[in-house]
Amino acid sequence: MILTAVAMLAAACLVLIAPVVRAQGFETEATAAYVIDHGTGQVLFSHNAEVPLPPASMSKLMPLLMTFEAIEEGRLTLETRLPVSAHAMSFGGSTMFLNTTDRPTVEELIRGVIIVSGNDASVVLAEALSPDGTEAGWARIATARARELGMTQTTLMNASGWPAAGHVMSMRDLGILAERIITEHPEMYAYFAETEFDYENRSPANRFNRNPLLALGIGADGLKTGHTSEAGYGLVGSATQGNRRVTFVITGLASGEARAREAERIVTWGLRQFVERQVVTGGTELARAPVFLGAATDVGLAPAEDLTLLLPATGAPGLTAEVTYTGPFMAPIATGDQLGELVVRMGAGVDAVEHRIPMLATEDVAQGGIGTRLGAATRDVLHRLIGPPPTLVGG
């Protein structure tokens, strides 16, 4: 049978009665938004975050990630020089002003994509990574790579973010992409904090990084802006404070000023309105479960690991926990055997988030002797013959 040790947990684990992370009262001007804390992996805010939308130049993060992966695998180096096709040269908008006689290095192209949002630079990198040397070929493998990373609402038609039918990403997918770059390629991530790059003095007016947060001194160090008339103004951003990092994605703002204002507001909210708390301590006994045919009648259960969560500095309670297991357990039992789970829930209904932690035996329980087994057998026979013993009610 399934037994749930709710009552015992409530008595033994009062630390879990704490506020739930909830974007209560927080609103955004953005059409869609997504905010995540890196240390805990908690989503702090989500608004239309699963909806596939035109990403504009924010989708340039995908050719960047795949370039970083190719460097890590040895298929490219920062010093590798790449040809510029007529197709790459043909792009307008924000560019490095490359031409077909150029042979820029991979490092120059990376900086050109990140800092000046070069459409031409993005296409040069994509063509170098493409199985058939074309941007369309890159788009096919990039979409497949996005799926491998869990970016389920991403379909890429090009490397630049140039408006194209079917070229879409969700804000959650862009958050996954940003987190991957920050976590897996920290040495490359340093480029995102650079504020100025001018390739061979060709574009002095277009040499500045468009990220409005970099100059504010609020811990911002990336990632990528985007703007088209279809998508509006957007930003994938990240900032740190102490040992915390928050990454966010916004889109659909009406102007560059509105984007800058909303980005700063989200960073301030995400970093200052939440505190980290260890709500579960690994190895601490939280419940006891019955044991059948053992030298002891029950065994202690303790979580296998700590659980640290972000909680709002002020907010309403909403964190619950319970231990679940299937019992009673047959002896013998060894210390460290997994016997159940601790389920910590934040929120309610469709917005609830669960954290599941294995519950381990805190002690050895040997198999009972002959007396234990005879007693159990006798009780079983009596139960079959005359039913369970009467319940005594005290007065």
LUMFIDREN-176957 format. One line per 10 residues: their letters; for each residue y, z, x of N, C-alpha, C. Coordinates in steps of 0.1 Angstrom, whole numbers, plus 5000, padded with zeros to 4 digits. Atoms other than C-alpha are relative to their C-alpha. Example, Ala and Ser with C-alpha at 12.3 -4.5 7.8 and 13.67 -1.06 7.14 Angstrom:
BEGIN
AS> 4988 5000 5009 4955 5078 5123 5012 5000 5009 | 4989 5000 4991 4989 5071 5137 5011 5008 4992
This chain:
BEGIN
MILTAVAMLA> 4988 5000 5008 5000 5000 5000 5012 5000 5009 | 4987 5001 4992 5037 4995 5011 5007 5013 4997 | 4993 4987 5001 5054 5028 5018 5014 4998 5007 | 4986 5001 4995 5092 5030 5024 5005 5014 5002 | 4996 4986 4996 5105 5061 5042 5015 5001 4998 | 4985 4999 5002 5140 5060 5027 5005 5014 5001 | 4995 4986 5000 5143 5097 5021 5000 5006 5013 | 5000 4995 4987 5132 5107 5055 5010 4994 5009 | 4990 5006 4992 5155 5082 5071 5014 5005 4997 | 4987 4995 5003 5185 5094 5052 5003 5013 5006
AACLVLIAPV> 4998 4987 4994 5180 5129 5065 5001 4999 5015 | 5001 5001 4985 5172 5118 5101 5010 4991 5007 | 4992 5011 4994 5197 5090 5106 5014 4999 4994 | 4987 5000 5007 5231 5100 5092 5010 4991 5007 | 4991 5009 4993 5248 5079 5119 5001 4987 4993 | 4999 5014 5006 5240 5048 5099 5009 4999 4988 | 4991 5001 5011 5262 5058 5070 5014 4997 5005 | 4988 5004 4994 5292 5039 5082 5006 4987 4993 | 4994 5012 5007 5316 5011 5071 4993 4987 5004 | 5005 5013 4997 5304 4976 5068 5010 4990 5005
VRAQGFETEA> 4990 5010 4995 5320 4947 5086 5002 4990 4988 | 4996 5008 5012 5338 4929 5058 5014 4995 5002 | 4986 5006 4998 5368 4905 5059 5008 5004 4988 | 4993 4996 5012 5382 4926 5031 5015 4999 5001 | 4986 5002 4999 5418 4916 5024 5005 4990 5009 | 4995 5010 4990 5419 4890 5051 4999 4986 4994 | 5000 5014 5006 5429 4855 5040 5006 4991 5011 | 4995 5010 4990 5437 4823 5059 5006 4988 4993 | 4994 5013 5004 5458 4792 5055 4991 4989 5003 | 5009 5011 4996 5430 4771 5070 4991 4996 4989
TAAYVIDHGT> 5009 5006 5010 5409 4748 5049 4986 5006 5002 | 5013 4993 4997 5379 4763 5067 5002 5008 5013 | 4998 4991 4988 5375 4790 5093 4987 5008 5003 | 5012 4992 4995 5348 4809 5113 5004 5008 5011 | 4996 4991 4989 5352 4839 5135 4987 5008 5003 | 5012 4993 4995 5324 4855 5156 5003 5008 5012 | 4999 4991 4988 5321 4884 5180 4989 4997 5009 | 5010 5004 4991 5302 4874 5211 4990 5012 5003 | 5008 4989 4996 5289 4909 5221 4989 5003 4990 | 5010 4996 5011 5272 4917 5188 4994 4988 4993
GQVLFSHNAE> 5004 5011 5008 5268 4882 5174 5004 5000 4986 | 4996 4999 5014 5284 4893 5142 5011 4990 4996 | 4990 5008 5006 5303 4869 5120 5010 5009 4993 | 4989 4991 5005 5336 4886 5113 5007 4994 4988 | 4993 5006 5011 5350 4860 5089 4994 4986 4999 | 5006 5013 5003 5336 4828 5072 5006 4995 4988 | 4994 5007 5012 5355 4805 5049 4997 4985 5001 | 5004 5015 5000 5340 4771 5040 4994 4996 5014 | 5005 5003 4986 5323 4774 5075 4988 4991 5000 | 5012 5009 4999 5292 4755 5065 5003 4986 4995
VPLPPASMSK> 4997 5013 5006 5310 4725 5050 5003 4990 5011 | 4997 5010 4990 5309 4694 5072 5013 4993 4997 | 4987 5005 5001 5344 4682 5078 5004 4991 5012 | 4996 5008 4988 5362 4657 5101 5005 5010 5011 | 4997 4990 4990 5365 4676 5134 5012 4996 5009 | 4990 5005 4991 5391 4654 5152 4996 5003 5014 | 5003 4999 4986 5393 4661 5189 4992 5013 5004 | 5009 4989 4997 5374 4694 5186 4986 4996 5003 | 5013 5005 4997 5343 4673 5187 4998 4996 5014 | 5001 5003 4986 5351 4665 5223 4993 5011 5008
LMPLLMTFEA> 5008 4989 4994 5334 4698 5231 4985 4995 5002 | 5013 5005 4999 5301 4679 5226 4997 4992 5013 | 5002 5007 4987 5304 4654 5254 5003 5009 5012 | 4998 4991 4989 5317 4682 5276 4988 5009 5002 | 5012 4992 4998 5287 4704 5269 4989 4992 5006 | 5011 5008 4995 5263 4675 5276 5003 4996 5014 | 4997 5002 4986 5282 4668 5308 4997 5012 5009 | 5004 4988 4993 5278 4704 5319 4985 5001 5002 | 5015 5000 4999 5241 4702 5311 4995 4990 5011 | 5004 5010 4990 5238 4670 5332 5003 5004 5014
IEEGRLTLET> 4997 4994 4987 5255 4687 5361 4990 5010 5004 | 5010 4989 4998 5232 4717 5358 4986 4994 5004 | 5013 5007 4998 5202 4693 5358 5000 4991 5012 | 4999 5008 4988 5214 4674 5388 5002 4985 4997 | 4998 5014 5004 5220 4641 5369 5014 4995 5003 | 4987 5002 4996 5257 4643 5377 5005 5011 5009 | 4993 4990 4993 5279 4661 5401 5015 4999 4997 | 4986 5000 5003 5316 4670 5399 5007 4988 5008 | 4994 5010 4991 5322 4644 5427 4995 4986 4996 | 5005 5013 5005 5303 4616 5409 5011 4991 4995
RLPVSAHAMS> 4990 5009 5005 5326 4586 5403 4994 4991 4989 | 5005 5007 5011 5322 4568 5370 5009 4988 4997 | 4992 5012 5004 5332 4533 5359 5007 5002 4986 | 4993 5000 5013 5357 4528 5331 4998 4986 4993 | 5003 5013 5007 5346 4502 5305 5013 4996 4993 | 4989 5005 5008 5370 4480 5286 5000 5007 4986 | 5000 4993 5012 5359 4499 5255 5007 5014 5002 | 4993 4987 4997 5370 4532 5270 5015 4998 5002 | 4986 5003 4997 5402 4517 5282 5008 4997 4987 | 4993 5005 5012 5410 4504 5247 5006 5010 4991
FGGSTMFLNT> 4995 4989 5009 5417 4538 5232 5014 5003 5001 | 4987 4995 5001 5451 4548 5221 5000 5015 4998 | 4999 4986 5002 5463 4582 5211 5002 5008 5013 | 4999 4992 4988 5460 4609 5237 4990 4995 5011 | 5009 5006 4989 5446 4594 5270 5004 5004 5014 | 4997 4999 4986 5445 4596 5307 5006 4988 5006 | 4995 5013 4996 5457 4560 5308 4991 4994 5011 | 5009 5006 4991 5426 4549 5326 4999 4984 4998 | 5003 5014 5002 5419 4512 5333 4987 4996 5007 | 5014 5004 4996 5388 4492 5343 4999 5000 5015
TDRPTVEELI> 5001 5000 4986 5397 4493 5380 4998 5014 5005 | 5001 4986 4996 5396 4531 5381 4985 5005 5002 | 5013 4993 4998 5366 4552 5393 5003 5015 5001 | 4997 4985 4999 5376 4588 5383 4987 5008 5002 | 5011 4991 4998 5354 4617 5393 4996 5007 4987 | 5004 4992 5011 5334 4637 5368 5010 5012 4997 | 4991 4989 5001 5357 4666 5375 5013 4996 4994 | 4988 5005 5006 5388 4646 5368 4999 4997 4985 | 5002 5003 5014 5373 4634 5335 4999 5013 4992 | 5001 4988 5007 5364 4669 5325 5014 5006 4998
RGVIIVSGND> 4987 4995 5002 5399 4681 5331 5009 4991 4991 | 4993 5009 5008 5412 4650 5314 4997 5002 4985 | 5004 4997 5014 5392 4658 5282 5006 5013 4996 | 4996 4987 5004 5400 4695 5282 5015 5002 4999 | 4986 4996 4999 5436 4696 5292 5009 4990 4992 | 4992 5010 5007 5451 4663 5279 4993 4993 4989 | 5007 5006 5011 5425 4655 5253 4998 4985 5001 | 5001 5014 4998 5418 4621 5268 4989 4994 4992 | 5010 5008 5008 5400 4598 5243 4992 4991 5010 | 5007 5009 4990 5393 4574 5272 4990 5008 5009
ASVVLAEALS> 5008 4992 4991 5379 4602 5294 4987 5004 4993 | 5011 4996 5008 5356 4614 5266 4990 4988 4999 | 5009 5011 5001 5342 4579 5262 4993 4996 5013 | 5007 5002 4987 5336 4574 5299 4989 5009 5003 | 5011 4990 4998 5316 4606 5301 4988 4996 4990 | 5011 5003 5010 5296 4596 5269 4992 4988 5005 | 5007 5012 4996 5288 4561 5282 4991 5003 5013 | 5009 4996 4988 5275 4577 5315 4988 5007 4996 | 5011 4992 5005 5252 4600 5295 4991 4992 4990 | 5007 5007 5010 5241 4574 5270 4988 4993 5005
PDGTEAGWAR> 5012 5007 4996 5206 4560 5272 5001 4985 5002 | 4998 5015 4999 5219 4524 5267 5014 4997 5005 | 4987 5002 4994 5254 4529 5283 5011 4998 4990 | 4990 5002 5010 5272 4527 5250 5004 5013 4993 | 4996 4988 5008 5292 4553 5230 4992 5002 4988 | 5009 4999 5011 5271 4546 5200 4986 5006 5004 | 5012 4995 4995 5240 4553 5220 5001 5015 5003 | 4997 4986 4998 5255 4586 5231 5001 5008 4987 | 4998 4993 5012 5264 4595 5196 4986 5004 4993 | 5014 4998 5006 5227 4592 5185 4994 5012 5007
IATARARELG> 5007 4989 4993 5214 4615 5213 5008 5013 4998 | 4991 4988 5002 5244 4639 5208 4997 5007 4987 | 5003 4995 5014 5236 4643 5171 4986 5007 5001 | 5014 4994 4999 5199 4650 5180 5001 5013 5008 | 4998 4987 4992 5211 4676 5207 5006 5010 4991 | 4994 4991 5009 5233 4692 5181 4990 5007 4991 | 5011 4994 5009 5203 4697 5158 4992 5010 5008 | 5007 4991 4991 5184 4713 5187 5007 5013 5001 | 4992 4988 4998 5212 4738 5190 5002 5008 4987 | 4998 4994 5013 5211 4747 5153 5013 4996 4993
MTQTTLMNAS> 4988 5005 5006 5242 4727 5145 4996 4990 4989 | 5006 5008 5010 5228 4715 5112 5009 4991 4991 | 4990 5008 5007 5260 4701 5097 5008 4991 5008 | 4993 5009 4991 5269 4679 5126 4994 4986 5001 | 5004 5014 4998 5267 4641 5127 5012 4994 5008 | 4990 5006 4992 5286 4624 5155 4999 4985 5001 | 5000 5014 5000 5296 4588 5154 5007 4995 5013 | 4994 5004 4988 5317 4588 5186 5003 5013 5009 | 4998 4989 4991 5327 4610 5216 5014 5005 5000 | 4986 4997 4999 5364 4612 5210 5005 5008 4988
GWPAAGHVMS> 4995 4994 5012 5367 4625 5175 5009 4991 4992 | 4992 5010 5007 5385 4593 5165 4994 4999 4985 | 5005 5001 5014 5383 4590 5126 4990 4990 4998 | 5011 5009 5003 5351 4574 5116 4992 5005 4988 | 5008 4995 5012 5330 4575 5084 4988 5007 5005 | 5012 4993 4996 5303 4601 5087 5001 5009 5012 | 4998 4991 4988 5317 4618 5118 5005 5014 4995 | 4997 4987 5006 5316 4654 5107 4993 5011 5008 | 5006 4987 4995 5310 4690 5119 5005 5011 4992 | 4995 4988 5007 5311 4723 5102 5007 5010 5010
MRDLGILAER> 4994 4990 4991 5332 4752 5116 4990 5009 5007 | 5010 4992 4994 5301 4772 5122 4993 4992 5011 | 5006 5008 4990 5286 4743 5142 5009 5000 5012 | 4991 5000 4989 5317 4742 5163 5000 5014 5007 | 5002 4986 4994 5314 4780 5168 4988 5001 5009 | 5013 5000 4992 5278 4775 5180 5003 4993 5013 | 4997 5008 4988 5290 4748 5204 5009 5007 5010 | 4991 4993 4991 5318 4769 5218 4993 5012 5007 | 5007 4989 4994 5296 4799 5223 4990 4996 5010 | 5010 5005 4990 5270 4778 5241 5008 4997 5013
IITEHPEMYA> 4992 5004 4988 5297 4765 5266 5004 5013 5007 | 4995 4988 4994 5311 4800 5272 4988 5008 5007 | 5011 4992 4996 5277 4817 5276 4992 4993 5011 | 5010 5007 4991 5256 4790 5294 5007 4994 5012 | 4993 5007 4989 5283 4774 5316 5013 5007 5003 | 4988 4993 4998 5308 4801 5326 5008 4994 5012 | 4993 5006 4989 5317 4783 5358 5008 4988 4996 | 4993 5011 5006 5327 4752 5338 5011 5005 4990 | 4991 4995 5010 5344 4773 5312 5014 5003 5006 | 4987 4997 4993 5372 4782 5337 5010 4988 4998
YFAETEFDYE> 4991 5012 5002 5386 4746 5332 5008 5002 4988 | 4993 4999 5013 5396 4755 5296 5013 5008 5001 | 4988 4991 4999 5422 4780 5308 5011 4993 5008 | 4990 5007 4993 5440 4754 5329 5011 4994 4991 | 4989 5003 5009 5474 4745 5315 5006 4986 5002 | 4993 5013 4997 5484 4712 5332 4991 4991 5009 | 5008 5010 4992 5467 4680 5346 5007 4987 4997 | 4995 5013 5001 5482 4647 5353 4993 4991 5010 | 5009 5009 4992 5458 4620 5366 5009 4989 5007 | 4992 5009 4992 5476 4601 5394 5014 4998 4995
NRSPANRFNR> 4986 5001 5004 5510 4608 5379 5002 4989 4989 | 4999 5011 5010 5503 4584 5350 5005 5005 4987 | 4996 4995 5013 5511 4606 5321 5007 5013 5001 | 4993 4987 4998 5536 4633 5330 5004 5006 4987 | 4997 4994 5013 5546 4637 5293 4988 5005 4993 | 5012 4996 5007 5510 4642 5283 4991 5009 5009 | 5008 4993 4990 5500 4666 5311 4997 5015 4996 | 5002 4986 5004 5500 4699 5292 4989 5003 4991 | 5010 4996 5010 5472 4717 5275 5006 5003 4987 | 4995 4999 5013 5477 4717 5238 4997 5014 4993
NPLLALGIGA> 5004 4988 5006 5461 4751 5232 5012 5010 4999 | 4987 4992 5001 5490 4772 5218 4998 5015 5005 | 5002 4986 4997 5474 4805 5227 5000 5004 5015 | 5002 4998 4986 5471 4801 5265 5012 5007 5006 | 4988 4995 4994 5507 4811 5272 5005 5013 4994 | 4996 4989 5008 5508 4841 5249 4996 5014 5007 | 5005 4987 4994 5491 4867 5272 4992 5009 4991 | 5008 4992 5010 5467 4878 5245 4985 4999 5004 | 5014 5001 4996 5435 4871 5265 4993 4987 4996 | 5006 5013 5003 5430 4835 5253 4997 4992 5012
DGLKTGHTSE> 5004 5008 4988 5411 4812 5277 4993 4987 4996 | 5006 5013 5004 5399 4782 5257 5002 4999 4984 | 5008 5011 4994 5388 4759 5241 5007 4987 4997 | 4996 5013 5003 5400 4728 5222 5008 4998 4987 | 4993 5003 5013 5426 4716 5197 4995 4987 4995 | 5003 5013 5006 5422 4687 5173 5011 4997 4989 | 4991 5004 5010 5445 4668 5150 4998 4985 4996 | 4999 5013 5006 5442 4637 5128 5007 5002 4986 | 4995 4999 5013 5459 4629 5095 4990 5004 4990 | 5011 4996 5009 5425 4633 5078 4996 5014 5001
AGYGLVGSAT> 5005 4986 4998 5415 4666 5094 5011 5010 5000 | 4989 4990 4999 5449 4683 5097 4999 5005 5015 | 5000 4994 4987 5455 4706 5127 4989 5011 5001 | 5010 4990 4998 5426 4726 5141 4999 5005 5014 | 5001 4994 4987 5416 4747 5170 4986 5008 5001 | 5011 4991 4996 5384 4761 5185 5006 5009 5011 | 4993 4991 4990 5397 4792 5204 4991 5011 5003 | 5007 4988 4996 5384 4822 5223 5009 5009 5008 | 4991 4991 4993 5400 4853 5236 4992 5013 5003 | 5006 4987 4996 5390 4886 5253 5010 5011 4999
QGNRRVTFVI> 4992 4988 4999 5402 4921 5251 4990 5011 5005 | 5010 4990 4994 5384 4947 5274 4987 4992 5001 | 5013 5006 4999 5347 4939 5271 4996 4992 4988 | 5003 5008 5012 5350 4921 5238 5005 4986 5001 | 4995 5014 5001 5353 4884 5232 4998 4995 4985 | 5000 5006 5014 5361 4867 5198 5002 4985 5002 | 4998 5015 5001 5356 4830 5192 5003 4996 4986 | 4997 5004 5013 5371 4813 5162 5002 4985 4999 | 4997 5014 5003 5374 4779 5146 5008 4999 4987 | 4992 5002 5012 5401 4768 5121 5003 4985 4999
TGLASGEARA> 4997 5014 5002 5409 4734 5106 5008 4999 4987 | 4993 5002 5013 5431 4719 5079 5014 5005 5000 | 4986 4995 5001 5464 4734 5089 5010 4989 4999 | 4991 5011 5004 5495 4715 5079 5009 4996 5012 | 4992 5004 4989 5513 4715 5113 4995 5007 5012 | 5003 4993 4988 5510 4725 5149 5005 5014 5000 | 4995 4986 5000 5532 4755 5143 4991 5009 4991 | 5009 4992 5009 5510 4767 5114 4987 5003 5008 | 5013 4998 4992 5479 4762 5137 5002 5011 5010 | 4997 4990 4990 5495 4783 5164 5002 5014 4994
REAERIVTWG> 4998 4988 5007 5506 4810 5140 4987 5006 4995 | 5012 4996 5006 5472 4812 5123 4990 5004 5011 | 5009 4997 4989 5453 4812 5156 5003 5013 5006 | 4996 4987 4994 5473 4841 5170 4996 5011 4990 | 5003 4989 5010 5469 4861 5137 4985 5003 5000 | 5014 4998 5001 5431 4856 5137 4995 5007 5013 | 5004 4994 4988 5427 4866 5174 5004 5015 4999 | 4995 4987 5001 5449 4897 5168 4991 5009 4991 | 5009 4993 5010 5428 4907 5137 4986 5002 5006 | 5013 4999 4995 5395 4900 5153 4998 5010 5011
LRQFVERQVV> 5002 4991 4989 5401 4920 5184 5005 5014 4998 | 4994 4987 5001 5421 4949 5171 4995 5008 4987 | 5003 4993 5013 5407 4957 5136 4985 5004 5000 | 5014 4996 5000 5371 4963 5147 4997 5008 5012 | 5004 4992 4989 5354 4988 5169 4985 5000 5001 | 5015 5000 4998 5319 4988 5185 4995 5014 4998 | 5007 4988 5002 5296 5016 5174 4985 4998 5002 | 5015 5000 4999 5260 5023 5184 4995 5008 4988 | 5004 4993 5013 5245 5030 5150 4985 5003 5000 | 5014 4996 4999 5208 5032 5161 4998 5003 5015
TGGTELARAP> 5004 4996 4986 5195 5049 5193 4985 4998 5001 | 5014 5003 4997 5162 5035 5206 4993 5013 5004 | 5008 4988 4995 5135 5061 5210 5002 5012 4992 | 4998 4988 5009 5149 5085 5184 4992 5000 4988 | 5009 4999 5012 5124 5096 5158 5009 5000 4987 | 4993 5001 5012 5137 5085 5124 4992 5003 4987 | 5008 4998 5012 5107 5090 5101 4986 5003 5005 | 5014 4997 4997 5071 5101 5100 4991 4993 4989 | 5009 5008 5009 5042 5081 5085 4986 5007 5000 | 5013 4994 5001 5008 5093 5072 4989 4993 5009
VFLGAATDVG> 5011 5005 4992 4977 5089 5094 4987 5003 4993 | 5013 4998 5006 4941 5085 5081 4990 5002 5010 | 5011 4996 4991 4912 5101 5099 5005 5002 5014 | 4994 4997 4987 4934 5113 5127 4999 5015 5003 | 4999 4986 4996 4936 5145 5147 5013 5007 4994 | 4988 4995 5007 4971 5148 5131 5001 4992 4987 | 4998 5007 5013 4981 5139 5096 5011 4990 4999 | 4989 5010 5000 5012 5119 5105 5004 4997 5014 | 4996 5004 4987 5029 5102 5133 5015 4996 4999 | 4985 5003 5000 5066 5098 5143 5002 4985 5002
LAPAEDLTLL> 4996 5014 4999 5083 5064 5141 5015 5000 5006 | 4987 5001 4993 5113 5055 5164 5003 4985 5002 | 4996 5014 4997 5133 5022 5168 4997 4996 5015 | 5003 5005 4987 5123 5001 5198 5012 4998 5009 | 4988 5003 4992 5159 4995 5209 5012 5005 4993 | 4987 4996 5005 5195 5005 5204 5005 4988 4991 | 4993 5011 5007 5216 4986 5178 5015 5004 4999 | 4986 4998 5000 5253 4983 5183 5006 4990 4991 | 4993 5008 5010 5275 4969 5155 5015 5001 5001 | 4986 4999 5002 5311 4961 5150 5003 5005 4986
LPATGAPGLT> 4996 4994 5013 5327 4982 5123 5015 4999 4999 | 4985 5000 5001 5362 4979 5109 5006 5014 5003 | 4994 4988 4997 5386 5005 5121 5003 5008 4987 | 4999 4993 5013 5392 5013 5084 4993 4991 4990 | 5007 5008 5009 5371 5002 5055 4991 5008 4991 | 5008 4993 5009 5347 5011 5027 4986 5000 5005 | 5014 4999 4995 5311 5023 5034 4992 4988 4994 | 5008 5011 5004 5285 4996 5031 4988 4997 5008 | 5011 5002 4990 5258 5000 5058 4989 5009 4995 | 5011 4993 5004 5224 5010 5046 4988 4997 5009
AEVTYTGPFM> 5012 5002 4991 5190 5014 5064 4988 5007 4994 | 5013 4995 5005 5154 5020 5056 4989 4997 5010 | 5012 5003 4992 5121 5022 5074 4989 4995 4991 | 5011 5005 5008 5093 5001 5060 4987 4999 5008 | 5013 5001 4993 5056 5002 5069 4989 4999 4990 | 5012 5001 5009 5022 4996 5054 4990 5011 5005 | 5008 4988 4996 5002 5029 5055 4991 5005 4989 | 5001 4992 4988 4985 5052 5059 4994 4992 5012 | 5005 5007 4988 4976 5042 5095 4987 5006 5004 | 5014 4996 4995 4940 5044 5108 5001 5005 5014
APIATGDQLG> 5001 4995 4986 4936 5066 5139 4989 4993 5007 | 4990 4994 4991 4935 5063 5168 5013 4991 5001 | 4987 5006 4999 4972 5054 5174 5005 5003 5014 | 4995 4997 4986 4988 5050 5209 5015 4999 4999 | 4986 5001 4998 5024 5057 5218 5005 4986 5003 | 4995 5014 4998 5044 5025 5215 4994 4990 4991 | 5006 5009 5009 5022 5009 5189 5011 4997 4989 | 4991 5004 5011 5044 4989 5164 4994 5003 4987 | 5006 4995 5013 5039 5005 5130 5009 4996 4988 | 4992 5004 5011 5068 4992 5109 5013 4994 5005
ELVVRMGAGV> 4987 5006 4997 5104 4980 5109 5011 5009 4995 | 4987 4994 5005 5139 4996 5106 5008 4988 4995 | 4992 5010 5006 5159 4974 5083 5014 5005 4997 | 4986 4996 5002 5197 4978 5086 5007 4989 4993 | 4993 5011 5008 5217 4959 5059 5015 5003 5000 | 4986 4999 5001 5254 4952 5060 5005 4992 4989 | 4995 5007 5011 5271 4942 5028 4989 5000 4989 | 5009 5000 5012 5254 4933 4995 4999 4985 4995 | 5001 5014 5006 5241 4902 4977 4998 4990 5010 | 5002 5012 4991 5243 4868 4993 5008 5002 5013
DAVEHRIPML> 4993 4997 4987 5268 4882 5019 4994 5010 5009 | 5006 4990 4991 5244 4908 5032 4994 4994 5012 | 5006 5004 4987 5233 4906 5068 4990 5011 5004 | 5010 4990 4996 5201 4922 5080 4997 5000 5015 | 5005 4999 4986 5191 4935 5114 4987 5008 4999 | 5013 4994 5001 5154 4943 5118 4996 5004 5014 | 5004 4994 4987 5142 4965 5147 4986 5005 4998 | 5013 4994 5000 5105 4973 5154 5000 5015 5001 | 5002 4985 5000 5095 5009 5147 4987 5003 5007 | 5012 4997 4992 5071 5023 5173 4995 5014 4999
ATEDVAQGGI> 5005 4986 5000 5048 5053 5174 5006 5008 5011 | 4993 4991 4990 5064 5082 5192 4989 5009 5008 | 5010 4991 4995 5031 5099 5201 4986 4994 4998 | 5014 5004 5002 4993 5094 5205 4995 5008 4989 | 5007 4993 5010 4972 5103 5176 4985 4996 5001 | 5014 5003 4998 4935 5106 5184 4992 5000 4987 | 5009 5000 5012 4907 5100 5160 4995 5014 4997 | 5005 4987 5003 4897 5131 5141 4986 5002 5003 | 5014 4996 4998 4865 5150 5147 4992 4998 4987 | 5009 5001 5011 4835 5152 5124 5005 5007 4988
GTRLGAATRD> 4994 4992 5012 4852 5178 5102 5010 4992 4993 | 4990 5008 5006 4881 5155 5096 4994 4988 4992 | 5007 5011 5008 4858 5126 5086 4993 5005 4988 | 5008 4995 5012 4836 5147 5064 5010 5005 4989 | 4990 4996 5010 4867 5162 5047 5005 4988 4992 | 4995 5012 5006 4880 5127 5040 4990 4994 4991 | 5010 5006 5008 4847 5115 5027 4998 5008 4987 | 5001 4992 5012 4844 5145 5004 5011 4998 4990 | 4989 5002 5009 4878 5140 4990 4999 4987 4993 | 5002 5014 5006 4870 5103 4984 4990 5001 4989
VLHRLIGPPP> 5011 4999 5010 4838 5112 4965 5005 5007 4988 | 4994 4992 5012 4856 5138 4943 5010 4992 4992 | 4990 5008 5007 4884 5114 4936 4993 4990 4991 | 5007 5010 5008 4859 5088 4924 4993 5006 4988 | 5007 4994 5010 4840 5113 4903 5009 5006 4989 | 4992 4992 5010 4867 5134 4886 5014 4997 5000 | 4985 5004 5000 4900 5117 4895 5007 5009 5010 | 4992 4992 4990 4928 5131 4916 5002 5014 4995 | 4998 4986 5004 4934 5169 4917 5013 5001 4991 | 4988 4998 5009 4959 5182 4891 5012 5004 5008
TLVGG> 4988 4997 4994 4995 5185 4900 5005 5014 4995 | 4995 4986 5003 5008 5221 4902 5015 5000 4999 | 4985 4999 5001 5043 5227 4889 5004 5014 5000 | 4996 4986 4999 5060 5258 4900 5011 5004 4990 | 4990 4996 5010 5081 5279 4876 5011 5008 5007
